[in-house]
Amino acid sequence: MEDNKTILTIHKSDGTTEEVEEVVSFEFNDTKKRYLVYTKNEVDANGNVTIYVTEVVTDNMGTRFLGVETDEEWARIKDVLRQLAKKEEA
C-alpha cells in the first residue's frame, strides 16, 4: 500500500473496534450511494491482499457501514474495481 494511508477505526456492533486501511471510496451519481473499499492487509494463500466493500450511510444516527445487498450493486462495484485496476496498470 502507499505511504499516505488512510487508517479508519471501525466500531463493531459487539463493542470491539478494528483498524482498517482505506483502499478507495466512491459514490454512484444516479443512486447517491457511497461505498468504501478497505483492507485489513490480510494475504490469502495465493498472495493476494483481501479487500472488503461496504456501503457508507451517514444520517441522524451517524456514519454506519452496511452490507452490499443486491447482485446488481455487486456487479456495479466490481465494474468500478476493474476500472480502477486498469488505471493502476497503465
mmCIF file as gemmi writes it, N, C-alpha and C atoms, coordinates in Angstrom:
data_model
loop_
_atom_site.group_PDB
_atom_site.id
_atom_site.type_symbol
_atom_site.label_atom_id
_atom_site.label_alt_id
_atom_site.label_comp_id
_atom_site.label_asym_id
_atom_site.label_entity_id
_atom_site.label_seq_id
_atom_site.pdbx_PDB_ins_code
_atom_site.Cartn_x
_atom_site.Cartn_y
_atom_site.Cartn_z
_atom_site.occupancy
_atom_site.B_iso_or_equiv
_atom_site.pdbx_formal_charge
_atom_site.auth_seq_id
_atom_site.auth_asym_id
_atom_site.pdbx_PDB_model_num
ATOM 1 N N . MET Axp A 1 ? 0.836 -1.179 0 1 0 ? 1 A 1
ATOM 2 C CA . MET Axp A 1 ? 0 0 0 1 0 ? 1 A 1
ATOM 3 C C . MET Axp A 1 ? 0.888 1.253 0 1 0 ? 1 A 1
ATOM 4 N N . GLU Axp A 2 ? 0.263 2.365 -0.323 1 0 ? 2 A 1
ATOM 5 C CA . GLU Axp A 2 ? 1.007 3.61 -0.415 1 0 ? 2 A 1
ATOM 6 C C . GLU Axp A 2 ? 1.366 4.14 0.975 1 0 ? 2 A 1
ATOM 7 N N . ASP Axp A 3 ? 2.324 5.064 1.009 1 0 ? 3 A 1
ATOM 8 C CA . ASP Axp A 3 ? 2.755 5.644 2.269 1 0 ? 3 A 1
ATOM 9 C C . ASP Axp A 3 ? 1.694 6.551 2.882 1 0 ? 3 A 1
ATOM 10 N N . ASN Axp A 4 ? 0.843 7.184 2.043 1 0 ? 4 A 1
ATOM 11 C CA . ASN Axp A 4 ? -0.17 8.101 2.558 1 0 ? 4 A 1
ATOM 12 C C . ASN Axp A 4 ? -1.472 7.348 2.826 1 0 ? 4 A 1
ATOM 13 N N . LYS Axp A 5 ? -1.388 6.365 3.706 1 0 ? 5 A 1
ATOM 14 C CA . LYS Axp A 5 ? -2.517 5.51 4.05 1 0 ? 5 A 1
ATOM 15 C C . LYS Axp A 5 ? -3.553 6.286 4.85 1 0 ? 5 A 1
ATOM 16 N N . THR Axp A 6 ? -4.808 5.932 4.635 1 0 ? 6 A 1
ATOM 17 C CA . THR Axp A 6 ? -5.875 6.432 5.473 1 0 ? 6 A 1
ATOM 18 C C . THR Axp A 6 ? -6.327 5.272 6.344 1 0 ? 6 A 1
ATOM 19 N N . ILE Axp A 7 ? -6.095 5.394 7.641 1 0 ? 7 A 1
ATOM 20 C CA . ILE Axp A 7 ? -6.466 4.352 8.588 1 0 ? 7 A 1
ATOM 21 C C . ILE Axp A 7 ? -7.791 4.756 9.225 1 0 ? 7 A 1
ATOM 22 N N . LEU Axp A 8 ? -8.735 3.831 9.229 1 0 ? 8 A 1
ATOM 23 C CA . LEU Axp A 8 ? -10.045 4.076 9.812 1 0 ? 8 A 1
ATOM 24 C C . LEU Axp A 8 ? -10.247 3.132 10.992 1 0 ? 8 A 1
ATOM 25 N N . THR Axp A 9 ? -10.957 3.592 11.979 1 0 ? 9 A 1
ATOM 26 C CA . THR Axp A 9 ? -11.324 2.741 13.098 1 0 ? 9 A 1
ATOM 27 C C . THR Axp A 9 ? -12.799 2.407 12.956 1 0 ? 9 A 1
ATOM 28 N N . ILE Axp A 10 ? -13.096 1.12 12.868 1 0 ? 10 A 1
ATOM 29 C CA . ILE Axp A 10 ? -14.472 0.654 12.751 1 0 ? 10 A 1
ATOM 30 C C . ILE Axp A 10 ? -14.929 0.197 14.13 1 0 ? 10 A 1
ATOM 31 N N . HIS Axp A 11 ? -16.071 0.72 14.55 1 0 ? 11 A 1
ATOM 32 C CA . HIS Axp A 11 ? -16.681 0.303 15.809 1 0 ? 11 A 1
ATOM 33 C C . HIS Axp A 11 ? -17.724 -0.749 15.47 1 0 ? 11 A 1
ATOM 34 N N . LYS Axp A 12 ? -17.48 -1.968 15.883 1 0 ? 12 A 1
ATOM 35 C CA . LYS Axp A 12 ? -18.353 -3.081 15.538 1 0 ? 12 A 1
ATOM 36 C C . LYS Axp A 12 ? -19.515 -3.193 16.517 1 0 ? 12 A 1
ATOM 37 N N . SER Axp A 13 ? -20.568 -3.888 16.075 1 0 ? 13 A 1
ATOM 38 C CA . SER Axp A 13 ? -21.785 -3.996 16.888 1 0 ? 13 A 1
ATOM 39 C C . SER Axp A 13 ? -21.562 -4.74 18.2 1 0 ? 13 A 1
ATOM 40 N N . ASP Axp A 14 ? -20.491 -5.549 18.268 1 0 ? 14 A 1
ATOM 41 C CA . ASP Axp A 14 ? -20.215 -6.285 19.508 1 0 ? 14 A 1
ATOM 42 C C . ASP Axp A 14 ? -19.396 -5.466 20.506 1 0 ? 14 A 1
ATOM 43 N N . GLY Axp A 15 ? -19.152 -4.173 20.166 1 0 ? 15 A 1
ATOM 44 C CA . GLY Axp A 15 ? -18.431 -3.293 21.074 1 0 ? 15 A 1
ATOM 45 C C . GLY Axp A 15 ? -16.931 -3.225 20.837 1 0 ? 15 A 1
ATOM 46 N N . THR Axp A 16 ? -16.403 -4.082 19.978 1 0 ? 16 A 1
ATOM 47 C CA . THR Axp A 16 ? -14.975 -4.06 19.683 1 0 ? 16 A 1
ATOM 48 C C . THR Axp A 16 ? -14.687 -3.05 18.573 1 0 ? 16 A 1
ATOM 49 N N . THR Axp A 17 ? -13.426 -2.703 18.429 1 0 ? 17 A 1
ATOM 50 C CA . THR Axp A 17 ? -13.007 -1.822 17.347 1 0 ? 17 A 1
ATOM 51 C C . THR Axp A 17 ? -11.954 -2.532 16.507 1 0 ? 17 A 1
ATOM 52 N N . GLU Axp A 18 ? -11.818 -2.058 15.286 1 0 ? 18 A 1
ATOM 53 C CA . GLU Axp A 18 ? -10.868 -2.662 14.36 1 0 ? 18 A 1
ATOM 54 C C . GLU Axp A 18 ? -10.292 -1.558 13.481 1 0 ? 18 A 1
ATOM 55 N N . GLU Axp A 19 ? -8.983 -1.545 13.325 1 0 ? 19 A 1
ATOM 56 C CA . GLU Axp A 19 ? -8.361 -0.58 12.427 1 0 ? 19 A 1
ATOM 57 C C . GLU Axp A 19 ? -8.202 -1.209 11.06 1 0 ? 19 A 1
ATOM 58 N N . VAL Axp A 20 ? -8.625 -0.455 10.031 1 0 ? 20 A 1
ATOM 59 C CA . VAL Axp A 20 ? -8.536 -0.916 8.655 1 0 ? 20 A 1
ATOM 60 C C . VAL Axp A 20 ? -7.937 0.197 7.812 1 0 ? 20 A 1
ATOM 61 N N . GLU Axp A 21 ? -7.483 -0.166 6.613 1 0 ? 21 A 1
ATOM 62 C CA . GLU Axp A 21 ? -6.894 0.805 5.7 1 0 ? 21 A 1
ATOM 63 C C . GLU Axp A 21 ? -7.821 1.031 4.516 1 0 ? 21 A 1
ATOM 64 N N . GLU Axp A 22 ? -8.155 2.286 4.267 1 0 ? 22 A 1
ATOM 65 C CA . GLU Axp A 22 ? -8.989 2.623 3.12 1 0 ? 22 A 1
ATOM 66 C C . GLU Axp A 22 ? -8.211 2.39 1.829 1 0 ? 22 A 1
ATOM 67 N N . VAL Axp A 23 ? -8.829 1.693 0.896 1 0 ? 23 A 1
ATOM 68 C CA . VAL Axp A 23 ? -8.245 1.5 -0.426 1 0 ? 23 A 1
ATOM 69 C C . VAL Axp A 23 ? -8.782 2.58 -1.349 1 0 ? 23 A 1
ATOM 70 N N . VAL Axp A 24 ? -10.109 2.71 -1.4 1 0 ? 24 A 1
ATOM 71 C CA . VAL Axp A 24 ? -10.756 3.735 -2.219 1 0 ? 24 A 1
ATOM 72 C C . VAL Axp A 24 ? -12.19 3.884 -1.747 1 0 ? 24 A 1
ATOM 73 N N . SER Axp A 25 ? -12.757 5.046 -1.967 1 0 ? 25 A 1
ATOM 74 C CA . SER Axp A 25 ? -14.182 5.234 -1.72 1 0 ? 25 A 1
ATOM 75 C C . SER Axp A 25 ? -14.759 5.928 -2.941 1 0 ? 25 A 1
ATOM 76 N N . PHE Axp A 26 ? -16.045 5.681 -3.198 1 0 ? 26 A 1
ATOM 77 C CA . PHE Axp A 26 ? -16.683 6.277 -4.372 1 0 ? 26 A 1
ATOM 78 C C . PHE Axp A 26 ? -18.189 6.327 -4.159 1 0 ? 26 A 1
ATOM 79 N N . GLU Axp A 27 ? -18.854 7.11 -5.016 1 0 ? 27 A 1
ATOM 80 C CA . GLU Axp A 27 ? -20.302 7.263 -4.958 1 0 ? 27 A 1
ATOM 81 C C . GLU Axp A 27 ? -20.853 7.11 -6.359 1 0 ? 27 A 1
ATOM 82 N N . PHE Axp A 28 ? -21.987 6.421 -6.472 1 0 ? 28 A 1
ATOM 83 C CA . PHE Axp A 28 ? -22.659 6.343 -7.762 1 0 ? 28 A 1
ATOM 84 C C . PHE Axp A 28 ? -23.534 7.579 -7.918 1 0 ? 28 A 1
ATOM 85 N N . ASN Axp A 29 ? -23.382 8.273 -9.048 1 0 ? 29 A 1
ATOM 86 C CA . ASN Axp A 29 ? -24.121 9.512 -9.274 1 0 ? 29 A 1
ATOM 87 C C . ASN Axp A 29 ? -25.629 9.302 -9.294 1 0 ? 29 A 1
ATOM 88 N N . ASP Axp A 30 ? -26.081 8.196 -9.874 1 0 ? 30 A 1
ATOM 89 C CA . ASP Axp A 30 ? -27.521 8.004 -10.028 1 0 ? 30 A 1
ATOM 90 C C . ASP Axp A 30 ? -28.217 7.613 -8.728 1 0 ? 30 A 1
ATOM 91 N N . THR Axp A 31 ? -27.592 6.802 -7.897 1 0 ? 31 A 1
ATOM 92 C CA . THR Axp A 31 ? -28.231 6.347 -6.655 1 0 ? 31 A 1
ATOM 93 C C . THR Axp A 31 ? -27.79 7.152 -5.44 1 0 ? 31 A 1
ATOM 94 N N . LYS Axp A 32 ? -26.691 7.878 -5.572 1 0 ? 32 A 1
ATOM 95 C CA . LYS Axp A 32 ? -26.08 8.636 -4.46 1 0 ? 32 A 1
ATOM 96 C C . LYS Axp A 32 ? -25.6 7.729 -3.336 1 0 ? 32 A 1
ATOM 97 N N . LYS Axp A 33 ? -25.495 6.426 -3.612 1 0 ? 33 A 1
ATOM 98 C CA . LYS Axp A 33 ? -24.97 5.503 -2.606 1 0 ? 33 A 1
ATOM 99 C C . LYS Axp A 33 ? -23.451 5.599 -2.598 1 0 ? 33 A 1
ATOM 100 N N . ARG Axp A 34 ? -22.886 5.643 -1.374 1 0 ? 34 A 1
ATOM 101 C CA . ARG Axp A 34 ? -21.433 5.724 -1.201 1 0 ? 34 A 1
ATOM 102 C C . ARG Axp A 34 ? -20.913 4.379 -0.739 1 0 ? 34 A 1
ATOM 103 N N . TYR Axp A 35 ? -19.721 4.038 -1.214 1 0 ? 35 A 1
ATOM 104 C CA . TYR Axp A 35 ? -19.1 2.768 -0.869 1 0 ? 35 A 1
ATOM 105 C C . TYR Axp A 35 ? -17.665 2.999 -0.436 1 0 ? 35 A 1
ATOM 106 N N . LEU Axp A 36 ? -17.205 2.145 0.445 1 0 ? 36 A 1
ATOM 107 C CA . LEU Axp A 36 ? -15.832 2.158 0.929 1 0 ? 36 A 1
ATOM 108 C C . LEU Axp A 36 ? -15.23 0.79 0.647 1 0 ? 36 A 1
ATOM 109 N N . VAL Axp A 37 ? -14.058 0.793 0.029 1 0 ? 37 A 1
ATOM 110 C CA . VAL Axp A 37 ? -13.284 -0.429 -0.169 1 0 ? 37 A 1
ATOM 111 C C . VAL Axp A 37 ? -12.112 -0.332 0.796 1 0 ? 37 A 1
ATOM 112 N N . TYR Axp A 38 ? -11.96 -1.35 1.641 1 0 ? 38 A 1
ATOM 113 C CA . TYR Axp A 38 ? -10.898 -1.308 2.642 1 0 ? 38 A 1
ATOM 114 C C . TYR Axp A 38 ? -10.238 -2.67 2.782 1 0 ? 38 A 1
ATOM 115 N N . THR Axp A 39 ? -9.116 -2.664 3.476 1 0 ? 39 A 1
ATOM 116 C CA . THR Axp A 39 ? -8.375 -3.899 3.709 1 0 ? 39 A 1
ATOM 117 C C . THR Axp A 39 ? -7.899 -3.955 5.152 1 0 ? 39 A 1
ATOM 118 N N . LYS Axp A 40 ? -7.718 -5.175 5.613 1 0 ? 40 A 1
ATOM 119 C CA . LYS Axp A 40 ? -7.086 -5.421 6.905 1 0 ? 40 A 1
ATOM 120 C C . LYS Axp A 40 ? -5.661 -5.908 6.674 1 0 ? 40 A 1
ATOM 121 N N . ASN Axp A 41 ? -5.22 -5.821 5.407 1 0 ? 41 A 1
ATOM 122 C CA . ASN Axp A 41 ? -3.9 -6.275 4.949 1 0 ? 41 A 1
ATOM 123 C C . ASN Axp A 41 ? -3.679 -7.759 5.191 1 0 ? 41 A 1
ATOM 124 N N . GLU Axp A 42 ? -4.752 -8.53 5.059 1 0 ? 42 A 1
ATOM 125 C CA . GLU Axp A 42 ? -4.669 -9.985 5.138 1 0 ? 42 A 1
ATOM 126 C C . GLU Axp A 42 ? -4.28 -10.508 3.759 1 0 ? 42 A 1
ATOM 127 N N . VAL Axp A 43 ? -3.428 -11.497 3.73 1 0 ? 43 A 1
ATOM 128 C CA . VAL Axp A 43 ? -2.97 -12.076 2.468 1 0 ? 43 A 1
ATOM 129 C C . VAL Axp A 43 ? -3.488 -13.508 2.373 1 0 ? 43 A 1
ATOM 130 N N . ASP Axp A 44 ? -4.097 -13.855 1.22 1 0 ? 44 A 1
ATOM 131 C CA . ASP Axp A 44 ? -4.624 -15.209 1.056 1 0 ? 44 A 1
ATOM 132 C C . ASP Axp A 44 ? -3.522 -16.163 0.593 1 0 ? 44 A 1
ATOM 133 N N . ALA Axp A 45 ? -3.887 -17.407 0.374 1 0 ? 45 A 1
ATOM 134 C CA . ALA Axp A 45 ? -2.918 -18.446 0.012 1 0 ? 45 A 1
ATOM 135 C C . ALA Axp A 45 ? -2.222 -18.163 -1.315 1 0 ? 45 A 1
ATOM 136 N N . ASN Axp A 46 ? -2.853 -17.344 -2.176 1 0 ? 46 A 1
ATOM 137 C CA . ASN Axp A 46 ? -2.259 -17.003 -3.473 1 0 ? 46 A 1
ATOM 138 C C . ASN Axp A 46 ? -1.433 -15.719 -3.43 1 0 ? 46 A 1
ATOM 139 N N . GLY Axp A 47 ? -1.311 -15.13 -2.249 1 0 ? 47 A 1
ATOM 140 C CA . GLY Axp A 47 ? -0.525 -13.904 -2.118 1 0 ? 47 A 1
ATOM 141 C C . GLY Axp A 47 ? -1.302 -12.634 -2.41 1 0 ? 47 A 1
ATOM 142 N N . ASN Axp A 48 ? -2.626 -12.739 -2.562 1 0 ? 48 A 1
ATOM 143 C CA . ASN Axp A 48 ? -3.465 -11.576 -2.831 1 0 ? 48 A 1
ATOM 144 C C . ASN Axp A 48 ? -3.942 -10.96 -1.524 1 0 ? 48 A 1
ATOM 145 N N . VAL Axp A 49 ? -3.985 -9.628 -1.489 1 0 ? 49 A 1
ATOM 146 C CA . VAL Axp A 49 ? -4.489 -8.926 -0.321 1 0 ? 49 A 1
ATOM 147 C C . VAL Axp A 49 ? -6.02 -8.945 -0.383 1 0 ? 49 A 1
ATOM 148 N N . THR Axp A 50 ? -6.648 -9.344 0.718 1 0 ? 50 A 1
ATOM 149 C CA . THR Axp A 50 ? -8.105 -9.398 0.791 1 0 ? 50 A 1
ATOM 150 C C . THR Axp A 50 ? -8.654 -7.989 0.963 1 0 ? 50 A 1
ATOM 151 N N . ILE Axp A 51 ? -9.709 -7.664 0.178 1 0 ? 51 A 1
ATOM 152 C CA . ILE Axp A 51 ? -10.384 -6.379 0.324 1 0 ? 51 A 1
ATOM 153 C C . ILE Axp A 51 ? -11.833 -6.623 0.715 1 0 ? 51 A 1
ATOM 154 N N . TYR Axp A 52 ? -12.416 -5.612 1.321 1 0 ? 52 A 1
ATOM 155 C CA . TYR Axp A 52 ? -13.802 -5.647 1.762 1 0 ? 52 A 1
ATOM 156 C C . TYR Axp A 52 ? -14.507 -4.426 1.202 1 0 ? 52 A 1
ATOM 157 N N . VAL Axp A 53 ? -15.807 -4.557 0.96 1 0 ? 53 A 1
ATOM 158 C CA . VAL Axp A 53 ? -16.601 -3.452 0.434 1 0 ? 53 A 1
ATOM 159 C C . VAL Axp A 53 ? -17.818 -3.27 1.327 1 0 ? 53 A 1
ATOM 160 N N . THR Axp A 54 ? -18.133 -2.014 1.641 1 0 ? 54 A 1
ATOM 161 C CA . THR Axp A 54 ? -19.305 -1.714 2.448 1 0 ? 54 A 1
ATOM 162 C C . THR Axp A 54 ? -19.967 -0.446 1.932 1 0 ? 54 A 1
ATOM 163 N N . GLU Axp A 55 ? -21.281 -0.393 2.067 1 0 ? 55 A 1
ATOM 164 C CA . GLU Axp A 55 ? -21.991 0.846 1.776 1 0 ? 55 A 1
ATOM 165 C C . GLU Axp A 55 ? -21.846 1.75 2.992 1 0 ? 55 A 1
ATOM 166 N N . VAL Axp A 56 ? -21.612 3.03 2.757 1 0 ? 56 A 1
ATOM 167 C CA . VAL Axp A 56 ? -21.45 4.001 3.831 1 0 ? 56 A 1
ATOM 168 C C . VAL Axp A 56 ? -22.697 4.877 3.879 1 0 ? 56 A 1
ATOM 169 N N . VAL Axp A 57 ? -23.365 4.896 5.027 1 0 ? 57 A 1
ATOM 170 C CA . VAL Axp A 57 ? -24.571 5.705 5.199 1 0 ? 57 A 1
ATOM 171 C C . VAL Axp A 57 ? -24.327 6.685 6.325 1 0 ? 57 A 1
ATOM 172 N N . THR Axp A 58 ? -24.567 7.954 6.058 1 0 ? 58 A 1
ATOM 173 C CA . THR Axp A 58 ? -24.467 8.99 7.083 1 0 ? 58 A 1
ATOM 174 C C . THR Axp A 58 ? -25.839 9.623 7.226 1 0 ? 58 A 1
ATOM 175 N N . ASP Axp A 59 ? -26.378 9.57 8.437 1 0 ? 59 A 1
ATOM 176 C CA . ASP Axp A 59 ? -27.688 10.147 8.704 1 0 ? 59 A 1
ATOM 177 C C . ASP Axp A 59 ? -27.715 10.634 10.15 1 0 ? 59 A 1
ATOM 178 N N . ASN Axp A 60 ? -28.917 10.85 10.688 1 0 ? 60 A 1
ATOM 179 C CA . ASN Axp A 60 ? -29.014 11.362 12.057 1 0 ? 60 A 1
ATOM 180 C C . ASN Axp A 60 ? -28.498 10.384 13.107 1 0 ? 60 A 1
ATOM 181 N N . MET Axp A 61 ? -28.223 9.139 12.698 1 0 ? 61 A 1
ATOM 182 C CA . MET Axp A 61 ? -27.648 8.14 13.613 1 0 ? 61 A 1
ATOM 183 C C . MET Axp A 61 ? -26.127 8.102 13.525 1 0 ? 61 A 1
ATOM 184 N N . GLY Axp A 62 ? -25.55 8.946 12.678 1 0 ? 62 A 1
ATOM 185 C CA . GLY Axp A 62 ? -24.107 8.97 12.492 1 0 ? 62 A 1
ATOM 186 C C . GLY Axp A 62 ? -23.715 8.275 11.205 1 0 ? 62 A 1
ATOM 187 N N . THR Axp A 63 ? -22.469 7.87 11.114 1 0 ? 63 A 1
ATOM 188 C CA . THR Axp A 63 ? -21.979 7.15 9.934 1 0 ? 63 A 1
ATOM 189 C C . THR Axp A 63 ? -21.958 5.67 10.246 1 0 ? 63 A 1
ATOM 190 N N . ARG Axp A 64 ? -22.585 4.903 9.364 1 0 ? 64 A 1
ATOM 191 C CA . ARG Axp A 64 ? -22.662 3.461 9.557 1 0 ? 64 A 1
ATOM 192 C C . ARG Axp A 64 ? -22.236 2.756 8.281 1 0 ? 64 A 1
ATOM 193 N N . PHE Axp A 65 ? -21.736 1.538 8.447 1 0 ? 65 A 1
ATOM 194 C CA . PHE Axp A 65 ? -21.375 0.692 7.319 1 0 ? 65 A 1
ATOM 195 C C . PHE Axp A 65 ? -22.431 -0.4 7.192 1 0 ? 65 A 1
ATOM 196 N N . LEU Axp A 66 ? -22.988 -0.515 6.002 1 0 ? 66 A 1
ATOM 197 C CA . LEU Axp A 66 ? -23.997 -1.521 5.727 1 0 ? 66 A 1
ATOM 198 C C . LEU Axp A 66 ? -23.457 -2.495 4.697 1 0 ? 66 A 1
ATOM 199 N N . GLY Axp A 67 ? -24.009 -3.662 4.661 1 0 ? 67 A 1
ATOM 200 C CA . GLY Axp A 67 ? -23.591 -4.638 3.662 1 0 ? 67 A 1
ATOM 201 C C . GLY Axp A 67 ? -24.102 -4.268 2.279 1 0 ? 67 A 1
ATOM 202 N N . VAL Axp A 68 ? -23.515 -4.869 1.268 1 0 ? 68 A 1
ATOM 203 C CA . VAL Axp A 68 ? -23.982 -4.732 -0.102 1 0 ? 68 A 1
ATOM 204 C C . VAL Axp A 68 ? -25.076 -5.778 -0.281 1 0 ? 68 A 1
ATOM 205 N N . GLU Axp A 69 ? -26.276 -5.333 -0.672 1 0 ? 69 A 1
ATOM 206 C CA . GLU Axp A 69 ? -27.437 -6.209 -0.605 1 0 ? 69 A 1
ATOM 207 C C . GLU Axp A 69 ? -27.789 -6.947 -1.886 1 0 ? 69 A 1
ATOM 208 N N . THR Axp A 70 ? -27.57 -6.342 -3.042 1 0 ? 70 A 1
ATOM 209 C CA . THR Axp A 70 ? -28.091 -6.963 -4.265 1 0 ? 70 A 1
ATOM 210 C C . THR Axp A 70 ? -26.966 -7.361 -5.22 1 0 ? 70 A 1
ATOM 211 N N . ASP Axp A 71 ? -27.283 -8.313 -6.076 1 0 ? 71 A 1
ATOM 212 C CA . ASP Axp A 71 ? -26.33 -8.725 -7.111 1 0 ? 71 A 1
ATOM 213 C C . ASP Axp A 71 ? -26.037 -7.574 -8.063 1 0 ? 71 A 1
ATOM 214 N N . GLU Axp A 72 ? -27.032 -6.723 -8.313 1 0 ? 72 A 1
ATOM 215 C CA . GLU Axp A 72 ? -26.834 -5.566 -9.188 1 0 ? 72 A 1
ATOM 216 C C . GLU Axp A 72 ? -25.805 -4.608 -8.603 1 0 ? 72 A 1
ATOM 217 N N . GLU Axp A 73 ? -25.907 -4.343 -7.298 1 0 ? 73 A 1
ATOM 218 C CA . GLU Axp A 73 ? -24.916 -3.489 -6.633 1 0 ? 73 A 1
ATOM 219 C C . GLU Axp A 73 ? -23.525 -4.092 -6.761 1 0 ? 73 A 1
ATOM 220 N N . TRP Axp A 74 ? -23.418 -5.406 -6.489 1 0 ? 74 A 1
ATOM 221 C CA . TRP Axp A 74 ? -22.12 -6.083 -6.577 1 0 ? 74 A 1
ATOM 222 C C . TRP Axp A 74 ? -21.541 -5.966 -7.976 1 0 ? 74 A 1
ATOM 223 N N . ALA Axp A 75 ? -22.37 -6.137 -8.99 1 0 ? 75 A 1
ATOM 224 C CA . ALA Axp A 75 ? -21.892 -6.054 -10.374 1 0 ? 75 A 1
ATOM 225 C C . ALA Axp A 75 ? -21.341 -4.658 -10.662 1 0 ? 75 A 1
ATOM 226 N N . ARG Axp A 76 ? -22.051 -3.636 -10.206 1 0 ? 76 A 1
ATOM 227 C CA . ARG Axp A 76 ? -21.585 -2.259 -10.434 1 0 ? 76 A 1
ATOM 228 C C . ARG Axp A 76 ? -20.285 -1.984 -9.681 1 0 ? 76 A 1
ATOM 229 N N . ILE Axp A 77 ? -20.194 -2.47 -8.448 1 0 ? 77 A 1
ATOM 230 C CA . ILE Axp A 77 ? -18.977 -2.268 -7.648 1 0 ? 77 A 1
ATOM 231 C C . ILE Axp A 77 ? -17.797 -2.97 -8.305 1 0 ? 77 A 1
ATOM 232 N N . LYS Axp A 78 ? -18.012 -4.198 -8.768 1 0 ? 78 A 1
ATOM 233 C CA . LYS Axp A 78 ? -16.936 -4.934 -9.446 1 0 ? 78 A 1
ATOM 234 C C . LYS Axp A 78 ? -16.474 -4.202 -10.694 1 0 ? 78 A 1
ATOM 235 N N . ASP Axp A 79 ? -17.406 -3.587 -11.424 1 0 ? 79 A 1
ATOM 236 C CA . ASP Axp A 79 ? -17.023 -2.799 -12.607 1 0 ? 79 A 1
ATOM 237 C C . ASP Axp A 79 ? -16.119 -1.64 -12.22 1 0 ? 79 A 1
ATOM 238 N N . VAL Axp A 80 ? -16.46 -0.951 -11.139 1 0 ? 80 A 1
ATOM 239 C CA . VAL Axp A 80 ? -15.626 0.167 -10.669 1 0 ? 80 A 1
ATOM 240 C C . VAL Axp A 80 ? -14.24 -0.343 -10.285 1 0 ? 80 A 1
ATOM 241 N N . LEU Axp A 81 ? -14.183 -1.454 -9.565 1 0 ? 81 A 1
ATOM 242 C CA . LEU Axp A 81 ? -12.891 -2.001 -9.148 1 0 ? 81 A 1
ATOM 243 C C . LEU Axp A 81 ? -12.048 -2.426 -10.346 1 0 ? 81 A 1
ATOM 244 N N . ARG Axp A 82 ? -12.68 -3.004 -11.36 1 0 ? 82 A 1
ATOM 245 C CA . ARG Axp A 82 ? -11.934 -3.377 -12.58 1 0 ? 82 A 1
ATOM 246 C C . ARG Axp A 82 ? -11.371 -2.138 -13.269 1 0 ? 82 A 1
ATOM 247 N N . GLN Axp A 83 ? -12.178 -1.078 -13.36 1 0 ? 83 A 1
ATOM 248 C CA . GLN Axp A 83 ? -11.72 0.166 -13.978 1 0 ? 83 A 1
ATOM 249 C C . GLN Axp A 83 ? -10.544 0.755 -13.207 1 0 ? 83 A 1
ATOM 250 N N . LEU Axp A 84 ? -10.636 0.736 -11.885 1 0 ? 84 A 1
ATOM 251 C CA . LEU Axp A 84 ? -9.529 1.259 -11.065 1 0 ? 84 A 1
ATOM 252 C C . LEU Axp A 84 ? -8.273 0.416 -11.234 1 0 ? 84 A 1
ATOM 253 N N . ALA Axp A 85 ? -8.426 -0.895 -11.332 1 0 ? 85 A 1
ATOM 254 C CA . ALA Axp A 85 ? -7.27 -1.776 -11.52 1 0 ? 85 A 1
ATOM 255 C C . ALA Axp A 85 ? -6.604 -1.507 -12.858 1 0 ? 85 A 1
ATOM 256 N N . LYS Axp A 86 ? -7.392 -1.261 -13.886 1 0 ? 86 A 1
ATOM 257 C CA . LYS Axp A 86 ? -6.827 -0.949 -15.207 1 0 ? 86 A 1
ATOM 258 C C . LYS Axp A 86 ? -6.036 0.345 -15.173 1 0 ? 86 A 1
ATOM 259 N N . LYS Axp A 87 ? -6.543 1.355 -14.446 1 0 ? 87 A 1
ATOM 260 C CA . LYS Axp A 87 ? -5.829 2.635 -14.317 1 0 ? 87 A 1
ATOM 261 C C . LYS Axp A 87 ? -4.508 2.431 -13.604 1 0 ? 87 A 1
ATOM 262 N N . GLU Axp A 88 ? -4.481 1.568 -12.592 1 0 ? 88 A 1
ATOM 263 C CA . GLU Axp A 88 ? -3.241 1.285 -11.853 1 0 ? 88 A 1
ATOM 264 C C . GLU Axp A 88 ? -2.21 0.603 -12.732 1 0 ? 88 A 1
ATOM 265 N N . GLU Axp A 89 ? -2.675 -0.249 -13.653 1 0 ? 89 A 1
ATOM 266 C CA . GLU Axp A 89 ? -1.754 -0.966 -14.532 1 0 ? 89 A 1
ATOM 267 C C . GLU Axp A 89 ? -1.161 -0.057 -15.603 1 0 ? 89 A 1
ATOM 268 N N . ALA Axp A 90 ? -1.868 1.003 -15.957 1 0 ? 90 A 1
ATOM 269 C CA . ALA Axp A 90 ? -1.413 1.906 -17.04 1 0 ? 90 A 1
ATOM 270 C C . ALA Axp A 90 ? -0.263 2.762 -16.625 1 0 ? 90 A 1
